[in-house]
């Protein structure tokens, strides 16, 4: 199993950063997501489900993303999702935004990836921890870049 937690203070108001996590903006912060379609409930509800298609090189993988936590207050916004990819890996990811002040937001990105079958468990043992840390940093960089871009 791989686990991660990293945070970053972003020079943008909490509502502007949170907008990036809305369905219509998801490709801005997750460019490998080709499709993201709501199939159950609304995007602002626990239990919401989305059909998501992700591209890794030439391969496309489609799976269902379920919202496990959804919280939206003026000071704190939190979304936690889970999905199984390739019938081998169970992924949970949490995006926690906390208002630092009117112009700064702390984003904490955490989660885990664990094998759910023999193949997935074997691949987790071979996983590159440094590579995962780089992916987490790249995600935080992308959110920061998009949040501080003038057209948010």
N, C-alpha and C positions, 0 to 999 in steps of 0.2 A: 504494500500500500504506500502511496505517496501522499503526503499532506503538505499544505502550504498555508502561510499567513503572512501577509505583507501589507504595509499601509503607506500612504503618501498624502501629504497636505497639498491640495490643489488650489491655486489662486483663482477661484471662481466661486460664486454663490452656490449654495447647496441645491437650489432648484434647477440651476443650469446644468450642474453635473448629473443630477437625477434624470433630466430629460434624455440623456444619452442611453439610459437603460430602458427607455420606452420601446415598444415593439417597432415603431416606424424608424427608430434610430439605431437599432441593434447592429446593423451592418457597418456602421461607422466605427464601432469599438470592437466588433468581431468580424473582420473582413472575410474570413473563410466561410462564414455562414452564407449560403446561397439562397435559402428560403427559410422563412420564419412565419408560420401561419397559426393563428389562434384557432384551436379546435374545440375547446371546452371552457366555459365560464367567461370571465373578463380578465384582462391582463393585470388588473389590480386586486385579484382575489387569490387567497390560498386555495390550492386545488386546480388553478388554471392549468390548461395543457396546451402546448404548442407542438406542431409538427415542424421539425427543424432538419434542414439538409445542410451538411457541412462538407467542404471540399478539402481533401488532403492530397495534394499532388493531382493525379488524374482520377483518383477514387472519390466517389460521392457516398456519403453515409447518411441515411435518414433515420431519425429516432424521435421519441416523444419526450419533451422537456416538461416536467411538472414543477409548479411553484409550491414550495414547502412553507415559506415564510413571506409575508408581504406586510410591511409597516411603512406608513408615510405620515410623518408629523413635521411641523416646521423645523424642528431641531435635529431630527433623526429619520433616516430612510433606510430600509433594509429589505433586500430580496434574496431569498435562498432558493436555489433550483437543484433538481436532480434528474439524471437521465442515465440510461444504459446505452453504450455505444458498441457496435460490432458484436453484440451478445457476449462480450467478454469483459467490459469495464463498466463499473458503476461510478459515476462522477457526481459529486455534489460541489456546488460553488455558492459562495455567499458574498454579496456586495453590500457592505455597510457604509453608509454616508452619515457623517456627523458634522453639524455646523460648528466651525471653530469661531467664526465671526461673520459679518455680512459679506465679506469678500473671500473667505477661505473655507474649504471643506476637507475633512479628513475622510479618505476612502480606504477602507480595510477590505482587502480581497483575500478570502480564505477558502479552503476546500480540501477535497481528497479525491483520489482516484484509486479504486481497488479492483483487483481481479475478481470476477464472479464465477469463473469456471477454470478448468485446468490450464487452458491456453492463456487466459487473462492473468492468472496467478503467476504462471511461469514468466510471462512478459514483464510483469511488475518487478520480479526479481532481477531482471536485466535492465530495468529502467535507469536512465541517466538522471541522477538528482540535480546535477548542475544544469542540464538541459531544461528540466522543469522549472528551476529557479529563473532561468533566462526567459522562459515563456511567461511567467508571472510578471517579471519586470517589464517585458514588452507590452503586456496588457495594461499595466499601470501607466506606462509611457504614452500609449495610444489614448487612454481615457484623458490623461492630463492634456495632451496635445489638442484633442477635440474640444475639451471643456474650455480651454483658454483661447481657442480659435475665435475670431471676431464674429463668425456667422452662426453661433449656437442658438 
